[in-house]
Amino acid sequence: MASSSSTLSISSSSTLVDTKAPRHSAAPSPQCVTLPTLPPPPVQSQNRPGKTTAYCRKIARNVMAMATGEAPAEVATTEFPEIVKTVQEAWEKVEDKYAVSSLGVAVAVALWGSTGLISAIDRLPLVPGALELVGIGYTGWFAYKNLVFKPDREALTQKIKDTYKDIIGSG
């Protein structure tokens, strides 16, 4: 690196002063890199300040409510979806929460393990192609056996409805 002849001194007002005169050359030298100028700040539209102040007021209300111990207006009026309420009620009815939690963890581990097993099988040569052929063959057999003729379709539909009633309950 080339040494610079510029010296810095501290003036009596505790500011740094460069004793070398500033350069005002039109073309920057290869040693000096100039940065592009920043664009001017965007002009705010008329509707933006209103949104900003309304948002700030809402935050201030929430802070005030939390400071006084009250619930904010949005939290007090929001309701959970029906599915969340149903799950909460079902969880309250469970007697052995430890067993259900353990079963849930076991299911998650089994899914993770089966994903690893399937990806390992998928990497083997010829196996994915053979399994694809088996799947295509089974799909064709199922369609011929259950979907081609009207009595078979009606029997399949009835079997699906019966299974649905067994799972959901017939009441």
N, C-alpha and C positions, 0 to 999 in steps of 0.2 A: 504494500500500500504506500502511496505517496504521502509524505507528511504535509500537513496544512500549515500555512503561515499565519493563520488566523489565531488571535489570542482572545481569551475571555477574561473579563475583569468584573469584579463586583462593585457596583456603584454604592453610593451612600444610602440609596433607598432600598437596598437589599434585592436588587434585580440584576439578572445577568445581562450584560451588554456585549454585543459582538463589535470588536473594534475594527473589523474589516468592513469596507463599504459593500452594500448589497449589490449583486449583479443584476443588471437589467438587459441581458443579451437576448436577442430574438430567438436564436437557436440554442437548445440546451447542449451542454458539452457531453461527451461520452461518459464522463465521470459522474455527472449529475443527472438524476432521473427526476422528471417532473411528474406530478400526479395530475390527473384530469380534474377540472373544477366540478364541484357538486352542482346538481341542478337546483333551481330555486325550490323552496318548500311548496307543496301543493296548496292551492287556495281552498279553504274549507267552504263547502256549500252551505246554504242557509238552513237546510234541514239537519245537518250533522251536529251542530252545537246543541240542538234540542234533544237529540237522542243521547248525546253524551251526558248532558245535565240530568236527564231522566234516569239514566243508568247510575250516575253518582248518587242521586237521591235514593234510589232503591238500595244501593249498598249501604248508605248511611242509615236507612230505616232498619236494615237487617242487623247492623252493628248495634244500633240503639236497642233493638229488641233482644239481642243476645246479652247485652250489658244489663238489662233490667230483668232478664230471666224469662222473658216471654218467647214464644215461638214466632219466627217470622211469618208473614202473611202467606207466602208461597208454600211453605212447609205445612202450615196448618190446613190449607185447602186442598193439597194434592192427595189423591187416593191411589192406592195400589191397584194394579189390574186384578181382575177376578182370578186369574191363574195363580197369582202370588198368594191371595187369600186362601184359595183351595189347598195349595201346598202347605201353608202355615197350619191350616186346620188338620190336614192329614198328619203333619209332623207332631202336632199336639196329641193326636190319638195314639201314636206309637208308644208302646210300653217299654220296649228295649231299644233305646236310641243308640246305644253302643253297638249292638249287633247290626242295626240298619246302617250305621256309619261304616262299620267294618266291611259290610257287604258292598257298599258303594265304593270304597277304596279298592276292594278286591276286583270289582267290575272294571274300574279304571285301569288297574294293573293288567288285567286280562286283555283289555282292548289294546293297550300299549304293546303287550307281548305278541298278540295276534298280528298287529301291524308290522312288527319286526319280522315275524315268521313269514307273512305274505310277501314282504319286500325281499326276503332272502330267497324264497321260492321263485320270485319273479326274475331274479338275477341268474338263475340256472338256465343253461342253454336248452332249448326245445321244450321245456316244461310249460312256459307261458303259452306257446302255440298249441300244445296238446290240450291244456286246460281250456283255451278259447274254443277249440273244436268240440270239446265235451259240452261246454256251455251252449254252443250253437245247436248241437244235437239235442240236448235236453229241452231247449226252448222250442225247437221244431216238434218234438214228441209231445210236449205239453200243449202246444197250440192244436195239434191234430187230435189229441185225446180229449181236450176240454173245450175248445173254442169253435171247431168247424161245424158241428151239428147242434141244432137248437136244443134237444133234450140234454145234451152234455153241458151246454152253456147254462141252462136253468139249474141243473144239479150243482154246478160250480158256484153259481150265484147264491143258491140256498145254503151251501156249505160255508161260504164266506159270511153270510148273515148269521148263521148259527154260531160260528166262531166268534164273531163280533159280540153277540149277546152273551156268550160265555165269559168273555173278557170283561166287558163293561158291566154286565148284570142285566137281567131282564125285568127291570122294574122301572 
